[in-house]
Amino acid sequence: MNEIIVEVTILTEPERINAKPHELPNFVEIGRHGLLIKKGFFSGLLLPQVAVEFGFDAEEFLSQTCMKAGLSPDCWLTGAEVYRFEGQIFKEVEPRGEIVEVDIKKC
């Protein structure tokens, strides 16, 4: 633990995005929303900071979440359930150090 910086993300309850598949990217705000995708027995979740850290746009974020679920990257266009949520991030400044809130929009 003396060499690890701990980060915790507190999530809001996921809300299903009820939109036509091709309109889903319009309901995903990068830097604000995380995604949860479900189809059959498969599900995958990516935290809001993932899209910012990797430079994803909304379509790529949806595709990457599908792949995290073990599904094809276009599953969001073919009937998967798509949910969005928000997250509040807390992180140590240094191992066992002060804890601060992280603003992912500034990352």
N, CA, C and O atoms as CSV, one atom per row, in Angstrom:
chain,resi,resn,atom,element,x,y,z
A,1,MET,N,N,0.817,-1.201,0.000
A,1,MET,CA,C,0.000,0.000,0.000
A,1,MET,C,C,0.859,1.263,0.000
A,1,MET,O,O,0.371,2.336,-0.355
A,2,ASN,N,N,2.110,1.156,0.386
A,2,ASN,CA,C,2.972,2.332,0.390
A,2,ASN,C,C,3.379,2.775,-1.014
A,2,ASN,O,O,3.981,3.836,-1.177
A,3,GLU,N,N,3.055,1.965,-2.033
A,3,GLU,CA,C,3.415,2.305,-3.403
A,3,GLU,C,C,2.200,2.458,-4.311
A,3,GLU,O,O,2.347,2.693,-5.510
A,4,ILE,N,N,1.002,2.325,-3.746
A,4,ILE,CA,C,-0.227,2.343,-4.545
A,4,ILE,C,C,-1.015,3.610,-4.254
A,4,ILE,O,O,-1.190,3.992,-3.096
A,5,ILE,N,N,-1.490,4.262,-5.318
A,5,ILE,CA,C,-2.404,5.389,-5.171
A,5,ILE,C,C,-3.814,4.847,-5.400
A,5,ILE,O,O,-4.108,4.298,-6.462
A,6,VAL,N,N,-4.682,5.002,-4.404
A,6,VAL,CA,C,-6.040,4.474,-4.463
A,6,VAL,C,C,-6.976,5.520,-5.064
A,6,VAL,O,O,-6.924,6.703,-4.726
A,7,GLU,N,N,-7.831,5.042,-5.967
A,7,GLU,CA,C,-8.850,5.893,-6.582
A,7,GLU,C,C,-10.188,5.178,-6.467
A,7,GLU,O,O,-10.277,3.981,-6.741
A,8,VAL,N,N,-11.225,5.896,-6.065
A,8,VAL,CA,C,-12.564,5.327,-5.905
A,8,VAL,C,C,-13.553,6.190,-6.684
A,8,VAL,O,O,-13.515,7.417,-6.592
A,9,THR,N,N,-14.436,5.553,-7.448
A,9,THR,CA,C,-15.481,6.267,-8.169
A,9,THR,C,C,-16.828,5.847,-7.596
A,9,THR,O,O,-17.169,4.664,-7.581
A,10,ILE,N,N,-17.587,6.827,-7.128
A,10,ILE,CA,C,-18.927,6.589,-6.600
A,10,ILE,C,C,-19.914,6.839,-7.735
A,10,ILE,O,O,-19.927,7.919,-8.326
A,11,LEU,N,N,-20.737,5.841,-8.038
A,11,LEU,CA,C,-21.624,5.898,-9.195
A,11,LEU,C,C,-23.050,6.258,-8.819
A,11,LEU,O,O,-23.539,5.880,-7.754
A,12,THR,N,N,-23.716,6.998,-9.709
A,12,THR,CA,C,-25.153,7.210,-9.570
A,12,THR,C,C,-25.856,5.960,-10.106
A,12,THR,O,O,-25.227,5.111,-10.738
A,13,GLU,N,N,-27.124,5.857,-9.857
A,13,GLU,CA,C,-27.896,4.729,-10.372
A,13,GLU,C,C,-27.983,4.841,-11.894
A,13,GLU,O,O,-28.328,5.906,-12.407
A,14,PRO,N,N,-27.679,3.771,-12.626
A,14,PRO,CA,C,-27.765,3.832,-14.087
A,14,PRO,C,C,-29.194,4.088,-14.555
A,14,PRO,O,O,-30.149,3.552,-13.992
A,15,GLU,N,N,-29.327,4.914,-15.592
A,15,GLU,CA,C,-30.631,5.160,-16.202
A,15,GLU,C,C,-30.581,4.674,-17.648
A,15,GLU,O,O,-29.633,4.955,-18.382
A,16,ARG,N,N,-31.607,3.949,-18.035
A,16,ARG,CA,C,-31.635,3.429,-19.404
A,16,ARG,C,C,-31.850,4.583,-20.374
A,16,ARG,O,O,-32.669,5.470,-20.134
A,17,ILE,N,N,-31.108,4.558,-21.464
A,17,ILE,CA,C,-31.295,5.557,-22.517
A,17,ILE,C,C,-32.324,4.994,-23.486
A,17,ILE,O,O,-32.052,4.033,-24.206
A,18,ASN,N,N,-33.491,5.591,-23.500
A,18,ASN,CA,C,-34.568,5.157,-24.386
A,18,ASN,C,C,-34.551,6.029,-25.635
A,18,ASN,O,O,-35.209,7.067,-25.703
A,19,ALA,N,N,-33.789,5.582,-26.607
A,19,ALA,CA,C,-33.652,6.310,-27.872
A,19,ALA,C,C,-33.431,5.297,-28.981
A,19,ALA,O,O,-33.078,4.146,-28.726
A,20,LYS,N,N,-33.642,5.736,-30.211
A,20,LYS,CA,C,-33.338,4.876,-31.351
A,20,LYS,C,C,-31.827,4.632,-31.358
A,20,LYS,O,O,-31.051,5.523,-31.014
A,21,PRO,N,N,-31.412,3.427,-31.749
A,21,PRO,CA,C,-29.986,3.093,-31.684
A,21,PRO,C,C,-29.058,4.141,-32.303
A,21,PRO,O,O,-28.049,4.498,-31.695
A,22,HIS,N,N,-29.376,4.634,-33.490
A,22,HIS,CA,C,-28.484,5.589,-34.150
A,22,HIS,C,C,-28.438,6.950,-33.428
A,22,HIS,O,O,-27.556,7.763,-33.703
A,23,GLU,N,N,-29.386,7.201,-32.506
A,23,GLU,CA,C,-29.411,8.452,-31.750
A,23,GLU,C,C,-28.689,8.350,-30.401
A,23,GLU,O,O,-28.502,9.364,-29.729
A,24,LEU,N,N,-28.287,7.153,-30.003
A,24,LEU,CA,C,-27.659,6.960,-28.694
A,24,LEU,C,C,-26.452,7.862,-28.433
A,24,LEU,O,O,-26.330,8.386,-27.326
A,25,PRO,N,N,-25.547,8.070,-29.411
A,25,PRO,CA,C,-24.403,8.942,-29.126
A,25,PRO,C,C,-24.800,10.352,-28.683
A,25,PRO,O,O,-24.054,11.010,-27.958
A,26,ASN,N,N,-25.967,10.812,-29.116
A,26,ASN,CA,C,-26.431,12.148,-28.732
A,26,ASN,C,C,-26.766,12.252,-27.248
A,26,ASN,O,O,-26.887,13.357,-26.718
A,27,PHE,N,N,-26.916,11.125,-26.580
A,27,PHE,CA,C,-27.299,11.099,-25.166
A,27,PHE,C,C,-26.119,10.768,-24.242
A,27,PHE,O,O,-26.292,10.596,-23.035
A,28,VAL,N,N,-24.921,10.682,-24.825
A,28,VAL,CA,C,-23.720,10.358,-24.057
A,28,VAL,C,C,-22.807,11.580,-24.060
A,28,VAL,O,O,-22.321,12.004,-25.109
A,29,GLU,N,N,-22.580,12.141,-22.870
A,29,GLU,CA,C,-21.691,13.298,-22.746
A,29,GLU,C,C,-20.341,12.815,-22.206
A,29,GLU,O,O,-20.237,12.344,-21.073
A,30,ILE,N,N,-19.317,12.945,-23.046
A,30,ILE,CA,C,-17.971,12.536,-22.647
A,30,ILE,C,C,-17.496,13.444,-21.510
A,30,ILE,O,O,-17.651,14.664,-21.571
A,31,GLY,N,N,-16.916,12.834,-20.477
A,31,GLY,CA,C,-16.478,13.582,-19.306
A,31,GLY,C,C,-17.547,13.683,-18.239
A,31,GLY,O,O,-17.292,14.182,-17.142
A,32,ARG,N,N,-18.739,13.214,-18.552
A,32,ARG,CA,C,-19.842,13.224,-17.577
A,32,ARG,C,C,-20.425,11.832,-17.367
A,32,ARG,O,O,-20.638,11.412,-16.229
A,33,HIS,N,N,-20.683,11.116,-18.458
A,33,HIS,CA,C,-21.380,9.836,-18.369
A,33,HIS,C,C,-20.441,8.635,-18.467
A,33,HIS,O,O,-19.471,8.643,-19.225
A,34,GLY,N,N,-20.751,7.616,-17.689
A,34,GLY,CA,C,-20.210,6.289,-17.868
A,34,GLY,C,C,-21.278,5.471,-18.551
A,34,GLY,O,O,-22.428,5.903,-18.628
A,35,LEU,N,N,-20.925,4.290,-19.053
A,35,LEU,CA,C,-21.888,3.463,-19.782
A,35,LEU,C,C,-21.946,2.043,-19.236
A,35,LEU,O,O,-20.952,1.481,-18.778
A,36,LEU,N,N,-23.147,1.489,-19.305
A,36,LEU,CA,C,-23.408,0.093,-18.990
A,36,LEU,C,C,-24.220,-0.452,-20.148
A,36,LEU,O,O,-25.249,0.118,-20.510
A,37,ILE,N,N,-23.765,-1.552,-20.734
A,37,ILE,CA,C,-24.466,-2.170,-21.855
A,37,ILE,C,C,-24.801,-3.603,-21.488
A,37,ILE,O,O,-23.967,-4.343,-20.968
A,38,LYS,N,N,-26.053,-3.980,-21.773
A,38,LYS,CA,C,-26.531,-5.339,-21.492
A,38,LYS,C,C,-27.175,-5.923,-22.742
A,38,LYS,O,O,-27.906,-5.248,-23.465
A,39,LYS,N,N,-26.880,-7.198,-22.973
A,39,LYS,CA,C,-27.555,-7.951,-24.037
A,39,LYS,C,C,-27.493,-9.417,-23.655
A,39,LYS,O,O,-26.414,-9.999,-23.548
A,40,GLY,N,N,-28.652,-10.001,-23.453
A,40,GLY,CA,C,-28.703,-11.391,-23.007
A,40,GLY,C,C,-28.011,-11.543,-21.665
A,40,GLY,O,O,-28.289,-10.801,-20.723
A,41,PHE,N,N,-27.104,-12.514,-21.585
A,41,PHE,CA,C,-26.355,-12.767,-20.350
A,41,PHE,C,C,-25.095,-11.895,-20.233
A,41,PHE,O,O,-24.369,-11.976,-19.242
A,42,PHE,N,N,-24.847,-11.082,-21.230
A,42,PHE,CA,C,-23.623,-10.279,-21.270
A,42,PHE,C,C,-23.863,-8.863,-20.776
A,42,PHE,O,O,-24.923,-8.286,-21.020
A,43,SER,N,N,-22.892,-8.310,-20.091
A,43,SER,CA,C,-22.952,-6.902,-19.700
A,43,SER,C,C,-21.533,-6.369,-19.525
A,43,SER,O,O,-20.611,-7.105,-19.173
A,44,GLY,N,N,-21.386,-5.083,-19.779
A,44,GLY,CA,C,-20.093,-4.430,-19.629
A,44,GLY,C,C,-20.289,-3.007,-19.163
A,44,GLY,O,O,-21.274,-2.360,-19.519
A,45,LEU,N,N,-19.349,-2.514,-18.362
A,45,LEU,CA,C,-19.434,-1.178,-17.795
A,45,LEU,C,C,-18.082,-0.484,-17.956
A,45,LEU,O,O,-17.034,-1.076,-17.698
A,46,LEU,N,N,-18.122,0.770,-18.385
A,46,LEU,CA,C,-16.924,1.601,-18.415
A,46,LEU,C,C,-17.224,2.890,-17.654
A,46,LEU,O,O,-18.260,3.523,-17.859
A,47,LEU,N,N,-16.303,3.264,-16.781
A,47,LEU,CA,C,-16.451,4.462,-15.958
A,47,LEU,C,C,-16.350,5.722,-16.810
A,47,LEU,O,O,-15.770,5.686,-17.895
A,48,PRO,N,N,-16.905,6.836,-16.336
A,48,PRO,CA,C,-16.859,8.079,-17.113
A,48,PRO,C,C,-15.448,8.509,-17.503
A,48,PRO,O,O,-15.253,9.046,-18.593
A,49,GLN,N,N,-14.473,8.287,-16.646
A,49,GLN,CA,C,-13.112,8.742,-16.923
A,49,GLN,C,C,-12.422,7.964,-18.037
A,49,GLN,O,O,-11.428,8.436,-18.589
A,50,VAL,N,N,-12.927,6.783,-18.377
A,50,VAL,CA,C,-12.287,5.959,-19.412
A,50,VAL,C,C,-12.319,6.667,-20.769
A,50,VAL,O,O,-11.314,6.697,-21.479
A,51,ALA,N,N,-13.471,7.234,-21.127
A,51,ALA,CA,C,-13.573,7.917,-22.423
A,51,ALA,C,C,-12.635,9.102,-22.498
A,51,ALA,O,O,-12.048,9.360,-23.549
A,52,VAL,N,N,-12.483,9.829,-21.399
A,52,VAL,CA,C,-11.587,10.986,-21.362
A,52,VAL,C,C,-10.131,10.529,-21.474
A,52,VAL,O,O,-9.359,11.082,-22.258
A,53,GLU,N,N,-9.765,9.520,-20.687
A,53,GLU,CA,C,-8.376,9.048,-20.661
A,53,GLU,C,C,-7.910,8.506,-22.011
A,53,GLU,O,O,-6.739,8.644,-22.363
A,54,PHE,N,N,-8.830,7.885,-22.776
A,54,PHE,CA,C,-8.453,7.282,-24.053
A,54,PHE,C,C,-8.849,8.134,-25.259
A,54,PHE,O,O,-8.579,7.749,-26.397
A,55,GLY,N,N,-9.484,9.285,-25.026
A,55,GLY,CA,C,-9.853,10.177,-26.122
A,55,GLY,C,C,-10.991,9.657,-26.991
A,55,GLY,O,O,-11.042,9.956,-28.184
A,56,PHE,N,N,-11.907,8.881,-26.406
A,56,PHE,CA,C,-13.041,8.344,-27.163
A,56,PHE,C,C,-14.075,9.429,-27.434
A,56,PHE,O,O,-14.291,10.312,-26.604
A,57,ASP,N,N,-14.710,9.358,-28.593
A,57,ASP,CA,C,-15.936,10.119,-28.809
A,57,ASP,C,C,-17.090,9.212,-28.371
A,57,ASP,O,O,-16.857,8.078,-27.951
A,58,ALA,N,N,-18.313,9.692,-28.461
A,58,ALA,CA,C,-19.459,8.925,-27.942
A,58,ALA,C,C,-19.626,7.578,-28.655
A,58,ALA,O,O,-19.914,6.571,-28.008
A,59,GLU,N,N,-19.452,7.551,-29.965
A,59,GLU,CA,C,-19.616,6.287,-30.699
A,59,GLU,C,C,-18.555,5.268,-30.305
A,59,GLU,O,O,-18.859,4.090,-30.116
A,60,GLU,N,N,-17.315,5.718,-30.182
A,60,GLU,CA,C,-16.239,4.808,-29.788
A,60,GLU,C,C,-16.445,4.316,-28.359
A,60,GLU,O,O,-16.156,3.161,-28.049
A,61,PHE,N,N,-16.940,5.186,-27.497
A,61,PHE,CA,C,-17.220,4.812,-26.109
A,61,PHE,C,C,-18.290,3.730,-26.065
A,61,PHE,O,O,-18.159,2.763,-25.315
A,62,LEU,N,N,-19.335,3.878,-26.847
A,62,LEU,CA,C,-20.373,2.843,-26.930
A,62,LEU,C,C,-19.774,1.526,-27.443
A,62,LEU,O,O,-20.053,0.462,-26.890
A,63,SER,N,N,-18.962,1.596,-28.485
A,63,SER,CA,C,-18.357,0.385,-29.052
A,63,SER,C,C,-17.416,-0.298,-28.064
A,63,SER,O,O,-17.435,-1.523,-27.937
A,64,GLN,N,N,-16.603,0.475,-27.372
A,64,GLN,CA,C,-15.677,-0.101,-26.399
A,64,GLN,C,C,-16.428,-0.754,-25.233
A,64,GLN,O,O,-15.987,-1.770,-24.696
A,65,THR,N,N,-17.558,-0.168,-24.849
A,65,THR,CA,C,-18.357,-0.763,-23.764
A,65,THR,C,C,-18.965,-2.082,-24.221
A,65,THR,O,O,-19.053,-3.030,-23.441
A,66,CYS,N,N,-19.385,-2.147,-25.483
A,66,CYS,CA,C,-19.881,-3.412,-26.036
A,66,CYS,C,C,-18.802,-4.483,-25.966
A,66,CYS,O,O,-19.064,-5.611,-25.549
A,67,MET,N,N,-17.580,-4.126,-26.377
A,67,MET,CA,C,-16.488,-5.101,-26.360
A,67,MET,C,C,-16.134,-5.509,-24.937
A,67,MET,O,O,-15.762,-6.659,-24.704
A,68,LYS,N,N,-16.242,-4.596,-23.987
A,68,LYS,CA,C,-16.001,-4.933,-22.581
A,68,LYS,C,C,-16.991,-6.002,-22.124
A,68,LYS,O,O,-16.669,-6.844,-21.286
A,69,ALA,N,N,-18.211,-5.956,-22.692
A,69,ALA,CA,C,-19.240,-6.939,-22.363
A,69,ALA,C,C,-19.024,-8.266,-23.088
A,69,ALA,O,O,-19.756,-9.227,-22.847
A,70,GLY,N,N,-18.031,-8.329,-23.968
A,70,GLY,CA,C,-17.808,-9.550,-24.736
A,70,GLY,C,C,-18.709,-9.647,-25.952
A,70,GLY,O,O,-18.951,-10.734,-26.476
A,71,LEU,N,N,-19.201,-8.509,-26.393
A,71,LEU,CA,C,-20.113,-8.455,-27.538
A,71,LEU,C,C,-19.415,-7.770,-28.712
A,71,LEU,O,O,-18.313,-7.240,-28.567
A,72,SER,N,N,-20.062,-7.785,-29.870
A,72,SER,CA,C,-19.495,-7.107,-31.038
A,72,SER,C,C,-19.538,-5.597,-30.807
A,72,SER,O,O,-20.414,-5.111,-30.091
A,73,PRO,N,N,-18.612,-4.855,-31.396
A,73,PRO,CA,C,-18.542,-3.418,-31.159
A,73,PRO,C,C,-19.779,-2.639,-31.597
A,73,PRO,O,O,-19.995,-1.515,-31.144
A,74,ASP,N,N,-20.582,-3.221,-32.465
A,74,ASP,CA,C,-21.784,-2.523,-32.921
A,74,ASP,C,C,-23.049,-2.996,-32.217
A,74,ASP,O,O,-24.154,-2.724,-32.687
A,75,CYS,N,N,-22.905,-3.693,-31.108
A,75,CYS,CA,C,-24.095,-4.231,-30.418
A,75,CYS,C,C,-25.046,-3.119,-29.979
A,75,CYS,O,O,-26.246,-3.356,-29.840
A,76,TRP,N,N,-24.529,-1.912,-29.759
A,76,TRP,CA,C,-25.398,-0.800,-29.369
A,76,TRP,C,C,-26.341,-0.395,-30.500
A,76,TRP,O,O,-27.350,0.270,-30.265
A,77,LEU,N,N,-26.010,-0.796,-31.722
A,77,LEU,CA,C,-26.879,-0.522,-32.867
A,77,LEU,C,C,-27.849,-1.659,-33.156
A,77,LEU,O,O,-28.754,-1.512,-33.978
A,78,THR,N,N,-27.662,-2.806,-32.476
A,78,THR,CA,C,-28.448,-3.998,-32.820
A,78,THR,C,C,-29.230,-4.563,-31.644
A,78,THR,O,O,-29.373,-5.779,-31.517
A,79,GLY,N,N,-29.734,-3.687,-30.788
A,79,GLY,CA,C,-30.663,-4.154,-29.772
A,79,GLY,C,C,-30.162,-4.295,-28.347
A,79,GLY,O,O,-30.910,-4.768,-27.491
A,80,ALA,N,N,-28.939,-3.910,-28.057
A,80,ALA,CA,C,-28.466,-3.965,-26.670
A,80,ALA,C,C,-29.142,-2.861,-25.852
A,80,ALA,O,O,-29.512,-1.814,-26.383
A,81,GLU,N,N,-29.295,-3.115,-24.560
A,81,GLU,CA,C,-29.802,-2.092,-23.652
A,81,GLU,C,C,-28.617,-1.214,-23.260
A,81,GLU,O,O,-27.561,-1.724,-22.884
A,82,VAL,N,N,-28.791,0.100,-23.346
A,82,VAL,CA,C,-27.711,1.034,-23.027
A,82,VAL,C,C,-28.159,1.922,-21.866
A,82,VAL,O,O,-29.226,2.535,-21.896
A,83,TYR,N,N,-27.312,1.966,-20.853
A,83,TYR,CA,C,-27.567,2.778,-19.660
A,83,TYR,C,C,-26.414,3.766,-19.492
A,83,TYR,O,O,-25.275,3.486,-19.866
A,84,ARG,N,N,-26.734,4.922,-18.924
A,84,ARG,CA,C,-25.687,5.887,-18.594
A,84,ARG,C,C,-25.765,6.206,-17.106
A,84,ARG,O,O,-26.812,6.061,-16.475
A,85,PHE,N,N,-24.648,6.639,-16.569
A,85,PHE,CA,C,-24.576,7.013,-15.157
A,85,PHE,C,C,-23.485,8.052,-15.008
A,85,PHE,O,O,-22.712,8.291,-15.936
A,86,GLU,N,N,-23.424,8.668,-13.843
A,86,GLU,CA,C,-22.375,9.633,-13.554
A,86,GLU,C,C,-21.519,9.101,-12.425
A,86,GLU,O,O,-21.914,8.166,-11.729
A,87,GLY,N,N,-20.362,9.683,-12.241
A,87,GLY,CA,C,-19.460,9.226,-11.195
A,87,GLY,C,C,-18.755,10.386,-10.520
A,87,GLY,O,O,-18.429,11.389,-11.155
A,88,GLN,N,N,-18.525,10.237,-9.228
A,88,GLN,CA,C,-17.753,11.188,-8.457
A,88,GLN,C,C,-16.471,10.470,-8.050
A,88,GLN,O,O,-16.520,9.410,-7.425
A,89,ILE,N,N,-15.324,11.046,-8.405
A,89,ILE,CA,C,-14.041,10.369,-8.247
A,89,ILE,C,C,-13.236,10.993,-7.111
A,89,ILE,O,O,-13.106,12.212,-7.007
A,90,PHE,N,N,-12.702,10.115,-6.264
A,90,PHE,CA,C,-11.813,10.526,-5.182
A,90,PHE,C,C,-10.510,9.752,-5.334
A,90,PHE,O,O,-10.517,8.561,-5.645
A,91,LYS,N,N,-9.373,10.448,-5.109
A,91,LYS,CA,C,-8.072,9.833,-5.343
A,91,LYS,C,C,-7.060,10.371,-4.338
A,91,LYS,O,O,-7.096,11.539,-3.949
A,92,GLU,N,N,-6.155,9.479,-3.930
A,92,GLU,CA,C,-5.049,9.921,-3.088
A,92,GLU,C,C,-4.069,10.746,-3.931
A,92,GLU,O,O,-3.827,10.433,-5.097
A,93,VAL,N,N,-3.513,11.792,-3.335
A,93,VAL,CA,C,-2.499,12.598,-4.008
A,93,VAL,C,C,-1.204,11.809,-4.127
A,93,VAL,O,O,-0.492,11.916,-5.125
A,94,GLU,N,N,-0.905,11.021,-3.111
A,94,GLU,CA,C,0.256,10.135,-3.068
A,94,GLU,C,C,-0.150,8.935,-2.221
A,94,GLU,O,O,-1.154,9.006,-1.512
A,95,PRO,N,N,0.595,7.838,-2.271
A,95,PRO,CA,C,0.233,6.676,-1.458
A,95,PRO,C,C,0.044,7.066,0.010
A,95,PRO,O,O,0.898,7.708,0.621
A,96,ARG,N,N,-1.099,6.657,0.549
A,96,ARG,CA,C,-1.476,6.939,1.941
A,96,ARG,C,C,-1.555,8.439,2.233
A,96,ARG,O,O,-1.459,8.859,3.387
A,97,GLY,N,N,-1.730,9.244,1.178
A,97,GLY,CA,C,-1.732,10.701,1.333
A,97,GLY,C,C,-3.125,11.299,1.368
A,97,GLY,O,O,-4.131,10.609,1.530
A,98,GLU,N,N,-3.137,12.600,1.211
A,98,GLU,CA,C,-4.381,13.369,1.191
A,98,GLU,C,C,-5.288,12.856,0.075
A,98,GLU,O,O,-4.810,12.430,-0.976
A,99,ILE,N,N,-6.600,12.902,0.311
A,99,ILE,CA,C,-7.581,12.469,-0.677
A,99,ILE,C,C,-8.251,13.706,-1.256
A,99,ILE,O,O,-8.692,14.591,-0.522
A,100,VAL,N,N,-8.321,13.756,-2.583
A,100,VAL,CA,C,-8.935,14.886,-3.271
A,100,VAL,C,C,-9.985,14.380,-4.255
A,100,VAL,O,O,-9.944,13.232,-4.700
A,101,GLU,N,N,-10.923,15.262,-4.582
A,101,GLU,CA,C,-11.904,14.943,-5.619
A,101,GLU,C,C,-11.292,15.281,-6.968
A,101,GLU,O,O,-10.646,16.318,-7.118
A,102,VAL,N,N,-11.491,14.418,-7.941
A,102,VAL,CA,C,-10.918,14.590,-9.281
A,102,VAL,C,C,-11.987,15.125,-10.214
A,102,VAL,O,O,-13.107,14.616,-10.232
A,103,ASP,N,N,-11.655,16.139,-10.984
A,103,ASP,CA,C,-12.534,16.669,-12.019
A,103,ASP,C,C,-12.062,16.079,-13.344
A,103,ASP,O,O,-11.052,16.516,-13.896
A,104,ILE,N,N,-12.798,15.076,-13.861
A,104,ILE,CA,C,-12.319,14.381,-15.067
A,104,ILE,C,C,-12.365,15.272,-16.300
A,104,ILE,O,O,-11.684,14.986,-17.285
A,105,LYS,N,N,-13.136,16.325,-16.272
A,105,LYS,CA,C,-13.172,17.224,-17.432
A,105,LYS,C,C,-11.858,17.962,-17.583
A,105,LYS,O,O,-11.571,18.492,-18.657
A,106,LYS,N,N,-11.048,18.011,-16.529
A,106,LYS,CA,C,-9.755,18.676,-16.597
A,106,LYS,C,C,-8.618,17.717,-16.914
A,106,LYS,O,O,-7.463,18.133,-16.999
A,107,CYS,N,N,-8.935,16.438,-17.088
A,107,CYS,CA,C,-7.892,15.438,-17.379
A,107,CYS,C,C,-7.459,15.524,-18.827
A,107,CYS,O,O,-6.592,14.764,-19.258
